[in-house]
Amino acid sequence: MTEPNYSELEAKNVHLDKDKPYPLSGILVVDFTHVLSGPTCTRMLADAGARVIHIERKTGDDTRHMGPYIADGSSEYFRICNAGKESIALDLKDPKDHVLAEKMIAKADVVVENFRPGVMKRLGFGPEEMVKKYPKLIFASISGFGQYGPWSKQAAYDTIIQAVSGLMDATGTPEGKPTRVGTSVSDVVAGIMGYSAIMTALVARDRTGKGTTVDVSMLDSTFSLMVQDLMIALGPHKMPHRIGNRHPDMYPFDTFDCKDQPIAICCGNDHLWSLLSHALGHDEWVEQKDFKTNDLREKNWQKVKDAMQSVLKTKDAAEWDKILHDAGVPAGLVLNVDKTRRLDQIITRGMVKTLPDGNEVLGSPMKYSTWNSYGLQKDSPKLDEDGAKIRKEFE
């Protein structure tokens, strides 16, 4: 499969102007994060133009020693989370390094950490104490269960959070077992929530002059994603159950087998059902007694699915994809991400970009008219790559 030339495509895209100013230019972030949730948050800050100084242990972030690895032997896991940052290796138990870290905090706009609650305080950098000492500071903590609550001291990984949040139980087929979502969504959504909370705090600081602590929990963040199941649990007070790829309240809203592979088709109202029926060559379905309204189709979803599949299995998915799009019906092929990354839509939107050293990296999903939407233009740093410069600056 041909590799896209991202650099050539970027040069033709006016929406990815690298020379536009960044919205967070001049914001200094001191980054004590590691692994995925915290680094996701601080990478987003770097994408928006903040200067992010990543403080690592002398042995480096854990992910420097995790695969997958690229040709030069470096970790792609570390790269995708830490592109655009600076690196300094410190021993925070060493008095000299401890003093240097606090000098950085004193000048920072934002501090981000994702240790277990209490670790930063034991190191002498408790969030409340730091904000009290530096009143304009925004000190964000991302953890598994939050800074307070009966579970706050428990260790957490993404799979544990997916399990206890209800997300794992909601994922999979009715006859199957609870299934982990195919990416570390609890880590990533906590990072996104951390970014959102920090941005809110920066706006509030501009109005009031006051800094704040920020407390983001992976469990809270993942639980907040469970809107569909919570409608059932909090509304009629019933227990939700796994239903596979279909929507609990609309039909057809599901994946369907074609001659060669599955396709997703979503009809959120009766008008779209009419368009779909015509596109599949079954005009009679529009007025069919048990298909006529969304409520009836949802009640008789298996009958609807069987009828649709008998037609869809006569052609390849790509052929149906074109037919349905031409008809105005929302549809999409079920793709592996290696194919998704090559889509013209992904490339045009700058969601994969080539950095000056030739490495490809994830792009920023946030686009602006006034500000830089290209995002970070620097690869992840080598361990302590910026150490000497940073020591000279802050000592």
C-alpha positions as CSV (number, residue, x, y, z in Angstrom):
1,M,0.0,0.0,0.0
2,T,1.4,3.4,-1.0
3,E,2.4,5.7,1.8
4,P,0.9,9.2,1.6
5,N,3.3,12.1,1.3
6,Y,2.0,14.1,4.2
7,S,4.6,16.9,3.8
8,E,3.5,17.6,0.2
9,L,-0.1,17.6,1.1
10,E,0.5,19.9,4.1
11,A,2.2,22.4,1.8
12,K,-1.0,22.7,-0.3
13,N,-3.3,23.1,2.7
14,V,-4.0,26.7,3.7
15,H,-5.6,25.5,6.9
16,L,-2.3,24.1,8.1
17,D,-0.3,27.3,8.0
18,K,2.7,26.6,10.2
19,D,3.5,30.4,10.5
20,K,0.3,31.4,12.2
21,P,0.6,32.4,15.9
22,Y,-0.3,29.9,18.6
23,P,-3.2,30.4,21.0
24,L,-1.1,29.4,24.0
25,S,2.1,31.1,23.0
26,G,3.9,32.4,26.1
27,I,2.3,29.9,28.5
28,L,4.8,27.9,30.5
29,V,3.8,24.4,31.6
30,V,5.9,22.3,34.0
31,D,5.1,18.7,33.2
32,F,5.6,16.1,35.9
33,T,3.5,13.5,34.0
34,H,4.3,10.0,32.9
35,V,2.9,7.2,30.8
36,L,-0.4,8.2,29.0
37,S,-3.2,10.2,30.7
38,G,-1.0,13.1,31.9
39,P,1.2,13.2,28.8
40,T,-1.9,13.3,26.6
41,C,-3.0,16.5,28.4
42,T,0.4,18.2,28.2
43,R,0.9,17.2,24.5
44,M,-2.4,18.9,23.8
45,L,-1.0,22.0,25.6
46,A,2.1,21.8,23.4
47,D,0.0,21.4,20.3
48,A,-1.7,24.8,21.2
49,G,1.7,26.4,21.5
50,A,2.5,26.3,25.2
51,R,6.1,25.7,26.2
52,V,6.0,22.3,28.0
53,I,9.0,21.2,30.1
54,H,8.8,17.5,30.7
55,I,10.5,16.6,34.0
56,E,11.6,13.0,33.9
57,R,13.4,10.7,36.3
58,K,17.0,10.1,35.7
59,T,16.0,6.8,34.0
60,G,13.4,8.5,32.0
61,D,9.6,8.2,31.6
62,D,8.5,4.5,31.8
63,T,7.2,4.7,28.2
64,R,10.8,5.3,26.9
65,H,11.2,1.6,27.6
66,M,7.9,0.4,26.0
67,G,7.3,-0.6,22.5
68,P,6.5,-0.3,19.7
69,Y,9.9,0.9,18.6
70,I,10.8,2.8,15.4
71,A,13.9,2.4,13.2
72,D,16.2,4.3,15.5
73,G,15.3,2.2,18.5
74,S,13.2,4.9,20.3
75,S,9.8,4.3,21.7
76,E,6.8,5.2,19.5
77,Y,4.7,5.1,22.7
78,F,6.8,7.9,24.2
79,R,6.9,9.9,21.0
80,I,3.2,10.0,20.4
81,C,2.6,11.3,23.9
82,N,5.5,13.7,24.2
83,A,6.2,15.3,20.9
84,G,6.7,19.1,21.1
85,K,8.1,19.1,24.6
86,E,11.4,19.8,26.2
87,S,13.1,17.3,28.6
88,I,15.0,17.6,31.7
89,A,16.0,14.7,34.0
90,L,15.8,15.4,37.7
91,D,16.1,13.6,41.0
92,L,13.4,15.4,43.0
93,K,14.9,13.9,46.2
94,D,18.2,15.7,45.5
95,P,18.1,19.1,47.2
96,K,19.7,20.9,44.3
97,D,17.2,19.4,41.7
98,H,14.3,20.0,44.1
99,V,15.2,23.7,44.3
100,L,15.5,23.9,40.5
101,A,12.1,22.3,40.1
102,E,10.4,24.8,42.4
103,K,12.1,27.7,40.6
104,M,10.4,26.4,37.5
105,I,7.1,26.1,39.2
106,A,7.4,29.7,40.5
107,K,7.6,30.9,36.9
108,A,5.0,28.5,35.5
109,D,1.5,29.2,34.4
110,V,0.5,25.6,34.7
111,V,1.8,22.5,36.5
112,V,0.5,19.0,35.5
113,E,1.1,15.7,37.3
114,N,-0.5,12.3,37.3
115,F,1.0,10.5,40.3
116,R,-1.1,8.8,42.9
117,P,-2.6,11.4,45.3
118,G,-0.2,12.4,48.0
119,V,3.0,11.8,46.0
120,M,3.6,15.4,45.0
121,K,3.0,16.5,48.6
122,R,5.6,14.0,49.8
123,L,8.0,15.4,47.3
124,G,7.4,18.9,48.7
125,F,5.1,20.1,45.8
126,G,1.6,19.7,47.2
127,P,-0.9,21.2,44.9
128,E,-2.7,23.3,47.5
129,E,0.6,24.5,49.0
130,M,2.0,25.5,45.6
131,V,-1.2,27.5,44.6
132,K,-1.2,29.2,48.0
133,K,2.5,30.1,47.6
134,Y,2.1,31.1,43.9
135,P,-1.5,32.5,43.7
136,K,-1.7,32.6,39.9
137,L,-0.6,29.1,39.4
138,I,-2.9,26.4,37.9
139,F,-1.9,23.1,39.4
140,A,-3.6,20.1,37.6
141,S,-3.6,16.6,39.0
142,I,-4.8,13.7,36.9
143,S,-5.3,10.3,38.7
144,G,-7.2,7.1,38.6
145,F,-9.9,8.0,41.2
146,G,-9.3,11.6,42.1
147,Q,-7.7,13.5,44.9
148,Y,-10.4,12.6,47.4
149,G,-13.0,9.9,48.0
150,P,-12.7,6.4,49.5
151,W,-10.8,5.0,46.5
152,S,-8.5,7.9,45.9
153,K,-5.3,6.1,47.0
154,Q,-5.9,3.0,44.9
155,A,-3.7,2.3,41.9
156,A,-5.4,2.5,38.5
157,Y,-4.7,1.5,34.9
158,D,-6.9,2.1,31.9
159,T,-8.3,-1.5,31.9
160,I,-9.2,-1.2,35.6
161,I,-11.1,2.0,34.9
162,Q,-12.9,0.6,31.9
163,A,-14.0,-2.3,34.1
164,V,-15.3,-0.3,37.0
165,S,-16.8,2.6,35.0
166,G,-19.4,0.4,33.3
167,L,-17.7,1.0,29.9
168,M,-16.4,-2.6,29.6
169,D,-19.7,-4.1,30.5
170,A,-21.4,-2.0,27.8
171,T,-18.9,-3.0,25.1
172,G,-19.4,-6.2,23.1
173,T,-22.2,-8.4,21.9
174,P,-25.1,-9.6,24.1
175,E,-23.9,-13.2,23.9
176,G,-20.3,-12.3,24.5
177,K,-18.3,-11.2,27.5
178,P,-17.6,-7.6,28.6
179,T,-14.8,-6.3,26.3
180,R,-12.2,-3.6,26.7
181,V,-12.6,-0.7,24.2
182,G,-9.8,-1.2,21.5
183,T,-7.8,1.8,22.7
184,S,-6.8,3.3,26.1
185,V,-9.8,5.5,26.1
186,S,-9.9,6.0,29.9
187,D,-6.3,7.4,29.9
188,V,-7.0,9.5,26.8
189,V,-10.3,11.0,27.9
190,A,-8.8,11.9,31.3
191,G,-6.0,13.8,29.4
192,I,-8.6,15.6,27.3
193,M,-10.6,16.5,30.4
194,G,-7.4,17.7,32.1
195,Y,-6.7,19.9,29.1
196,S,-10.3,21.3,29.1
197,A,-10.2,22.0,32.8
198,I,-6.8,23.8,32.5
199,M,-8.1,25.9,29.6
200,T,-11.2,26.8,31.7
201,A,-8.9,27.8,34.6
202,L,-6.7,29.9,32.4
203,V,-9.8,31.9,31.2
204,A,-10.9,32.3,34.8
205,R,-7.5,33.5,35.8
206,D,-7.5,36.1,33.1
207,R,-10.8,37.5,34.6
208,T,-10.0,37.1,38.3
209,G,-6.2,36.9,38.6
210,K,-6.6,33.7,40.7
211,G,-5.0,30.3,40.1
212,T,-6.4,27.0,41.3
213,T,-5.9,23.4,41.7
214,V,-7.5,21.1,39.1
215,D,-8.6,17.5,40.1
216,V,-9.4,15.2,37.2
217,S,-10.2,11.5,37.7
218,M,-10.0,8.7,35.1
219,L,-13.0,7.2,36.6
220,D,-15.0,10.4,36.6
221,S,-14.0,11.1,33.0
222,T,-14.9,7.6,31.7
223,F,-18.1,7.5,33.7
224,S,-19.1,10.8,32.0
225,L,-18.9,9.0,28.6
226,M,-21.6,6.6,29.6
227,V,-24.5,8.9,28.5
228,Q,-26.5,6.2,26.6
229,D,-26.5,3.7,29.4
230,L,-27.0,6.4,32.1
231,M,-30.2,7.5,30.3
232,I,-31.5,4.0,31.1
233,A,-30.0,3.7,34.6
234,L,-30.9,7.2,35.8
235,G,-34.2,7.7,33.9
236,P,-36.4,4.6,34.1
237,H,-34.0,3.1,36.6
238,K,-33.4,0.0,34.6
239,M,-30.2,-2.0,34.1
240,P,-28.6,-1.4,30.7
241,H,-27.3,-4.4,28.7
242,R,-24.8,-4.9,26.0
243,I,-26.3,-4.6,22.5
244,G,-23.3,-4.8,20.2
245,N,-23.0,-2.2,17.5
246,R,-26.6,-1.1,17.4
247,H,-28.0,2.1,19.0
248,P,-30.4,1.5,21.9
249,D,-33.1,4.0,20.7
250,M,-32.7,4.3,16.9
251,Y,-32.8,1.8,14.0
252,P,-31.2,1.1,11.6
253,F,-28.2,2.3,13.5
254,D,-25.8,-0.6,13.3
255,T,-23.1,-2.5,11.3
256,F,-24.2,-4.8,8.5
257,D,-22.5,-7.5,6.5
258,C,-21.9,-6.9,2.8
259,K,-20.5,-9.3,0.3
260,D,-16.9,-8.7,1.5
261,Q,-16.9,-6.7,4.7
262,P,-19.1,-4.8,7.2
263,I,-20.5,-1.3,6.7
264,A,-22.0,1.0,9.3
265,I,-25.4,2.6,8.4
266,C,-27.2,5.1,10.6
267,C,-30.7,6.4,10.1
268,G,-31.6,8.7,13.0
269,N,-35.1,9.6,11.6
270,D,-37.9,8.5,9.4
271,H,-36.7,10.7,6.5
272,L,-33.3,8.9,6.4
273,W,-35.1,5.6,6.5
274,S,-37.1,6.6,3.4
275,L,-33.8,7.5,1.6
276,L,-32.3,4.2,2.7
277,S,-35.3,2.1,1.6
278,H,-35.2,3.7,-1.9
279,A,-31.4,3.2,-2.1
280,L,-31.7,-0.5,-1.3
281,G,-34.5,-0.9,-3.9
282,H,-37.3,-1.5,-1.4
283,D,-39.7,1.5,-1.6
284,E,-42.3,-0.6,0.2
285,W,-40.4,-0.6,3.4
286,V,-41.3,3.1,4.0
287,E,-45.0,2.2,4.6
288,Q,-44.5,-1.3,5.9
289,K,-46.5,-1.7,9.1
290,D,-43.6,-2.9,11.4
291,F,-40.9,-0.6,9.7
292,K,-42.9,2.6,9.4
293,T,-41.6,4.6,12.4
294,N,-38.3,4.6,14.4
295,D,-40.0,3.2,17.4
296,L,-41.4,0.3,15.4
297,R,-38.0,-0.3,13.7
298,E,-36.3,-0.3,17.0
299,K,-38.8,-2.8,18.5
300,N,-38.4,-5.0,15.4
301,W,-34.7,-4.3,14.8
302,Q,-33.8,-8.0,14.1
303,K,-36.4,-8.2,11.4
304,V,-35.2,-4.9,9.9
305,K,-31.6,-6.1,10.0
306,D,-32.3,-9.4,8.4
307,A,-34.2,-7.6,5.6
308,M,-31.4,-5.1,5.0
309,Q,-28.7,-7.8,5.1
310,S,-30.4,-9.9,2.5
311,V,-29.9,-6.9,0.1
312,L,-26.5,-5.7,1.3
313,K,-24.9,-9.1,0.9
314,T,-25.4,-8.8,-2.8
315,K,-22.6,-6.2,-3.3
316,D,-19.3,-5.2,-1.9
317,A,-19.2,-2.7,1.0
318,A,-17.4,0.0,-1.1
319,E,-20.1,-0.2,-3.8
320,W,-22.8,0.2,-1.2
321,D,-20.9,3.0,0.5
322,K,-21.0,5.0,-2.7
323,I,-24.7,4.2,-3.4
324,L,-25.7,5.2,0.1
325,H,-23.6,8.4,0.2
326,D,-25.1,9.4,-3.2
327,A,-28.5,8.9,-1.7
328,G,-27.8,11.0,1.3
329,V,-27.7,8.1,3.8
330,P,-25.1,8.3,6.6
331,A,-22.8,5.3,6.1
332,G,-19.1,4.3,6.5
333,L,-16.8,1.4,5.9
334,V,-15.5,-0.4,8.9
335,L,-11.7,0.3,8.6
336,N,-8.5,-0.7,10.3
337,V,-6.7,2.4,11.6
338,D,-3.9,1.7,9.1
339,K,-6.4,2.4,6.3
340,T,-8.0,5.3,8.2
341,R,-4.6,7.2,8.4
342,R,-4.4,7.1,4.6
343,L,-7.9,8.6,4.0
344,D,-7.9,11.9,2.1
345,Q,-10.1,13.4,4.8
346,I,-7.6,12.5,7.6
347,I,-4.7,13.8,5.5
348,T,-6.5,17.0,4.4
349,R,-7.3,17.8,8.1
350,G,-3.7,17.4,9.1
351,M,-4.3,14.5,11.5
352,V,-1.1,12.9,10.5
353,K,1.9,15.1,9.9
354,T,5.6,14.7,9.2
355,L,8.0,16.5,11.5
356,P,11.4,17.9,10.4
357,D,13.3,14.8,11.4
358,G,11.0,12.7,9.1
359,N,9.0,11.0,11.8
360,E,5.2,11.0,11.4
361,V,3.1,12.1,14.4
362,L,-0.5,12.6,15.3
363,G,-2.0,15.9,14.4
364,S,-4.2,18.2,16.4
365,P,-8.0,17.8,16.1
366,M,-8.6,21.4,17.0
367,K,-8.8,23.9,14.1
368,Y,-8.8,27.7,14.3
369,S,-9.2,30.4,11.8
370,T,-7.0,33.0,13.6
371,W,-4.6,30.7,15.4
372,N,-2.2,27.9,14.4
373,S,-4.0,24.7,13.8
374,Y,-1.0,22.8,12.6
375,G,0.1,22.2,16.2
376,L,3.5,21.2,17.4
377,Q,6.4,21.1,15.0
378,K,9.0,19.4,17.1
379,D,9.5,15.7,17.8
380,S,9.7,14.2,21.3
381,P,12.9,15.0,23.1
382,K,15.8,12.7,24.0
383,L,16.1,12.2,27.7
384,D,17.5,15.4,29.3
385,E,17.9,16.8,25.8
386,D,17.2,20.3,27.1
387,G,18.6,19.8,30.6
388,A,21.6,22.1,30.3
389,K,19.6,25.0,28.8
390,I,16.9,24.7,31.3
391,R,19.3,24.6,34.3
392,K,21.0,27.7,33.0
393,E,17.7,29.5,32.6
394,F,16.2,28.7,36.0
395,E,19.2,28.4,38.4
